[in-house]
Structure formats: C-alpha cells, structure tokens
Amino acid sequence: MKKRWLIYVLIGMLFGVFDFYYQEFTQGIITSTIVWFVVAWSVWLVPVIPIVLYEAKISESVVKPVFANILVWSVSVISYYMYIPIKLVFIGQSTMFDFYISNYKSQFYWSNLKSLIWGLISEDAPEWLVVAIFGGLIVGFGISFSYLRLRKLYNIKIR
C-alpha cells in the first residue's frame, strides 16, 4: 500500500515539471484563449484518471481516490513552483538570465533570488494549492463515485 502512494508522489513530481514545459509549449502555438484553456487544463486529468480509477478499484471507497487525487495535484503544484528557481538558476532562461548561477557574484543576485523564491512560495503556490485541493476533491470524487456506481449497476470492472 505504501509503495503505491510513493508512486503517486513521484508521478506528481514528474507531472509538475512536465506541466511547466507543457504550459510554455501550448502558449506558443495556441492562439485562441478558449482552446488554450481547455488544452492547458485537460492535461491535469491525464495523471489522475488512472490513479483515481485504480485507487477506487483497490479500496472500493470514494475517500482514498479523492486523497490520491489531492496528493498528486498538490505535489504537482509544489513540484512546478520548485522547478522554476531550479530552471532559472541551473538551466537558465534567456529572458531572465540575471538568475543564472554564473551571475552569483552580482551585487543583487542573492536578494533577487530570495525575492523570487519567496514570491513563489508566499503568493503563487498557495493559490494553486487551494485549487489542487478543492479541484482534487471534486474531480476525485466525481471519477471514483462514477466508477463505483457504474461498476455496481453494470458489473463493469477495470483490470
């Protein structure tokens, strides 16, 4: 049981980094706001649908799949916002080259980096963690309840 929850955490971490690049990619090629909104947010269902269905099948409960969804999405949000300073410092970005590690001797490097990280931790991440928690609750409940209900009504089983 503990292994699968660790796998959920790992999936969340990998998805957070993937989503960072995915958002950049979709913003560059999709011009319609509505289409971009659907494409950008529907990808968040990709990691959790199999997890929620599997957890519903294993636990035969609605509660554990909801917690699995909240866990994956929350870890994804944390991973996303932790990856931003890592990318800026070690990989670099042409528009924010001041944060690259080679500039560490610059007069304001450490204060700017501290300000960036603090802004991510105190302003950006908490907003999306709330979305991950409430969205995970709603989506996890909806998927697991539907699966369990359909399985009961029609004897459907996912292998």
Buried (B, 14 or more C-beta within 10 A) or exposed (E): EEEEBEEBBEBBBBBBBBBBEBBEEBEEEBEEEEEBEEBBEEBBEEBBBEBBBBBBBEBEEBEBBBBBBBBBBBBBBBBBBBBBBEBBBEEBEEEEEBBBEEBEEEEEBEEBBEEBBEEBBEEBBEEBBEBBBEBBBEBBBBBBBEBBEEBEEEEEEEE
